[in-house]
């Protein structure tokens, strides 16, 4: 990572997708290695990313520096509860002194049509210190930066964002459980070869299917 980034020091190094204290126990050798590197000054902060409320509490109990939790207005992708319960866990982490670096404010793109509402929801949480926001183009980078500075999009920026060409993406870790297909009101998803397959002629990018995916394998790009 240091060679790829051309950096002597990594500012934040996260253990990815930790679910609970039990997951962390299973990765204790990796965590111990990261803490050793931190002691040597090679890493400044050690943390974890998680889609689980239990993962946030695990980071807090383990005395890590940073937690990178799934958090958005509708609770998309939170696998063991909803937005309210995740907010409570985030507050606990903040009060314990952890940096809170939120992810998926737009629910993996599923909430992009409500971008202003969703971003305000996350930014108005006093226990969140930073937000990771995916951007598809330079125009989106500029628009999002302006929003973070002023609290709003310009009318033409919002219009461009909402009309930009997007599509429903199914990640390769989809297991073909069929929950998305059963829920889709437009019958745009079928299960083929144990994976969800999207018919772009029927998909209207409503994002409802994403809320039903237990693996957060459906996103709108």
C-alpha positions as CSV (number, residue, x, y, z in Angstrom):
1,X,0.0,0.0,0.0
2,X,2.8,2.4,0.8
3,X,4.6,1.7,-2.5
4,X,1.3,2.1,-4.5
5,X,0.5,5.4,-2.8
6,X,4.1,6.6,-2.8
7,X,3.7,7.4,0.9
8,X,6.0,6.7,3.8
9,X,3.1,6.7,6.2
10,X,-0.5,5.5,5.8
11,X,-2.9,7.9,7.6
12,X,-5.7,5.4,8.2
13,X,-5.6,1.6,7.7
14,X,-8.9,-0.3,8.1
15,X,-9.8,-3.9,8.6
16,X,-12.5,-4.3,6.0
17,X,-16.1,-5.6,6.7
18,X,-15.7,-6.5,10.4
19,X,-19.1,-7.8,11.7
20,X,-18.5,-8.0,15.5
21,X,-16.0,-8.7,18.2
22,X,-16.0,-12.3,17.0
23,X,-14.9,-11.3,13.5
24,X,-12.1,-9.2,15.0
25,X,-11.0,-12.1,17.1
26,X,-10.7,-14.2,14.0
27,X,-8.5,-11.5,12.5
28,X,-6.4,-10.8,15.6
29,X,-3.1,-11.4,13.8
30,X,-3.9,-8.8,11.2
31,X,-5.0,-6.3,13.9
32,X,-1.9,-7.0,16.0
33,X,0.3,-6.4,12.9
34,X,-1.5,-3.1,12.2
35,X,-1.0,-1.9,15.8
36,X,2.7,-2.8,15.6
37,X,3.0,-0.7,12.5
38,X,1.2,2.1,14.2
39,X,3.7,1.9,17.1
40,X,6.5,2.2,14.6
41,X,4.9,5.3,13.0
42,X,4.2,3.6,9.7
43,X,0.4,3.9,10.3
44,X,-1.2,6.9,12.1
45,X,-4.6,5.4,12.8
46,X,-6.0,1.8,12.9
47,X,-9.7,1.1,12.4
48,X,-12.3,-1.0,10.8
49,X,-15.1,-0.8,8.2
50,X,-18.5,-2.4,8.9
51,X,-22.0,-2.8,7.6
52,X,-23.0,-3.9,11.1
53,X,-24.0,-2.0,14.2
54,X,-22.2,-4.7,16.2
55,X,-19.1,-3.8,14.3
56,X,-19.2,-0.2,15.5
57,X,-19.5,-1.4,19.1
58,X,-16.6,-3.8,18.5
59,X,-14.4,-1.0,17.3
60,X,-15.3,1.0,20.4
61,X,-14.7,-1.9,22.8
62,X,-11.4,-2.7,21.1
63,X,-10.0,0.8,21.5
64,X,-9.4,1.4,17.8
65,X,-8.8,4.9,16.4
66,X,-11.4,5.0,13.6
67,X,-14.6,3.3,12.5
68,X,-16.0,3.5,9.0
69,X,-19.7,2.5,9.3
70,X,-22.5,2.1,6.8
71,X,-24.9,5.0,7.5
72,X,-27.7,6.6,5.5
73,X,-31.2,7.9,6.0
74,X,-33.1,4.7,5.1
75,X,-30.6,2.3,6.6
76,X,-29.7,0.7,3.3
77,X,-27.0,-1.9,3.7
78,X,-27.1,-2.0,7.6
79,X,-27.3,-5.7,8.2
80,X,-28.3,-6.0,11.8
81,X,-30.7,-3.1,12.4
82,X,-31.7,0.3,11.0
83,X,-30.4,3.9,10.8
84,X,-31.6,4.8,14.4
85,X,-29.7,2.0,16.0
86,X,-26.6,2.7,13.9
87,X,-26.8,6.4,14.9
88,X,-26.8,5.3,18.6
89,X,-23.7,3.1,18.0
90,X,-22.0,6.0,16.1
91,X,-22.6,8.3,19.1
92,X,-21.1,5.7,21.4
93,X,-18.0,5.5,19.2
94,X,-17.6,9.3,19.1
95,X,-18.0,9.7,22.8
96,X,-15.3,7.0,23.3
97,X,-12.9,9.1,21.2
98,X,-13.0,7.3,17.9
99,X,-13.0,9.1,14.6
100,X,-16.2,8.3,12.7
101,X,-15.8,8.2,8.9
102,X,-19.2,7.4,7.4
103,X,-19.8,5.5,4.2
104,X,-22.7,5.0,1.7
105,X,-24.6,8.2,2.5
106,X,-26.5,7.6,-0.7
107,X,-27.0,3.9,-0.1
108,X,-24.6,2.8,-2.8
109,X,-26.4,5.1,-5.3
110,X,-29.8,3.8,-4.5
111,X,-30.8,7.1,-2.9
112,X,-29.2,9.4,-5.5
113,X,-32.6,10.9,-6.4
114,X,-32.8,12.3,-2.8
115,X,-29.2,13.4,-2.7
116,X,-29.7,16.7,-0.9
117,X,-31.9,15.2,1.8
118,X,-29.6,12.2,2.3
119,X,-26.4,14.2,2.5
120,X,-28.0,16.7,5.0
121,X,-29.1,13.8,7.1
122,X,-25.6,12.5,7.5
123,X,-23.8,15.8,7.7
124,X,-26.2,17.0,10.4
125,X,-25.2,14.1,12.7
126,X,-22.8,15.8,15.2
127,X,-21.0,12.5,15.9
128,X,-19.8,12.0,12.3
129,X,-16.5,13.6,11.5
130,X,-16.0,12.7,7.8
131,X,-18.0,11.2,4.9
132,X,-16.8,9.0,2.1
133,X,-18.8,9.8,-1.0
134,X,-18.5,8.0,-4.3
135,X,-18.1,10.2,-7.4
136,X,-18.5,9.0,-11.0
137,X,-17.2,12.1,-12.8
138,X,-15.3,15.4,-12.3
139,X,-18.7,17.1,-12.5
140,X,-19.9,15.1,-9.5
141,X,-16.7,15.8,-7.6
142,X,-17.2,19.6,-8.1
143,X,-20.9,19.4,-7.2
144,X,-20.3,17.3,-4.1
145,X,-17.5,19.6,-2.9
146,X,-19.8,22.6,-3.3
147,X,-22.5,20.8,-1.4
148,X,-20.1,20.1,1.5
149,X,-19.0,23.8,1.5
150,X,-22.5,25.4,1.2
151,X,-25.1,22.8,2.1
152,X,-26.8,22.8,-1.2
153,X,-26.4,21.9,-4.9
154,X,-26.8,24.6,-7.6
155,X,-30.0,24.0,-9.6
156,X,-28.1,23.1,-12.8
157,X,-25.8,20.7,-10.8
158,X,-28.7,18.9,-9.3
159,X,-30.4,18.6,-12.6
160,X,-27.3,17.2,-14.2
161,X,-26.8,14.7,-11.4
162,X,-30.3,13.4,-11.6
163,X,-30.3,13.1,-15.4
164,X,-26.9,11.5,-15.7
165,X,-26.9,8.1,-17.3
166,X,-26.8,5.4,-14.5
167,X,-27.5,1.7,-14.4
168,X,-28.2,-0.9,-11.8
169,X,-25.0,-2.9,-11.0
170,X,-25.1,-6.4,-9.4
171,X,-21.8,-7.2,-7.7
172,X,-20.1,-10.6,-8.3
173,X,-20.7,-11.7,-4.7
174,X,-24.5,-11.9,-5.3
175,X,-25.7,-15.3,-4.2
176,X,-28.9,-15.3,-6.2
177,X,-31.2,-15.5,-3.2
178,X,-34.0,-13.9,-5.2
179,X,-35.2,-11.3,-2.6
180,X,-34.6,-8.5,-5.0
181,X,-36.4,-10.1,-7.8
182,X,-39.4,-10.9,-5.6
183,X,-39.7,-7.3,-4.5
184,X,-39.0,-5.5,-7.8
185,X,-42.3,-3.8,-8.7
186,X,-41.3,-3.6,-12.4
187,X,-40.3,-7.3,-12.7
188,X,-36.9,-6.1,-14.0
189,X,-34.8,-8.7,-12.2
190,X,-34.5,-12.4,-12.8
191,X,-32.2,-15.0,-11.2
192,X,-29.9,-16.7,-13.7
193,X,-27.0,-19.0,-12.9
194,X,-27.4,-18.2,-9.2
195,X,-27.1,-14.5,-9.7
196,X,-29.5,-11.5,-10.2
197,X,-29.8,-10.4,-13.8
198,X,-31.2,-7.0,-14.6
199,X,-33.3,-6.1,-17.6
200,X,-32.3,-2.5,-18.4
201,X,-35.5,-2.0,-20.5
202,X,-37.7,-2.6,-17.5
203,X,-35.5,-1.1,-14.7
204,X,-36.4,2.4,-13.7
205,X,-33.6,2.8,-11.2
206,X,-36.0,3.2,-8.2
207,X,-33.5,1.5,-6.0
208,X,-36.1,-0.4,-4.0
209,X,-34.4,-3.8,-4.7
210,X,-31.2,-2.6,-3.0
211,X,-33.0,-2.4,0.3
212,X,-33.9,-6.1,0.1
213,X,-30.4,-7.4,-0.7
214,X,-28.9,-8.9,2.4
215,X,-25.3,-8.7,1.0
216,X,-25.6,-5.1,-0.3
217,X,-24.7,-6.4,-3.8
218,X,-27.0,-4.1,-5.7
219,X,-25.9,-0.5,-6.4
220,X,-26.7,2.2,-8.8
221,X,-23.8,3.8,-10.7
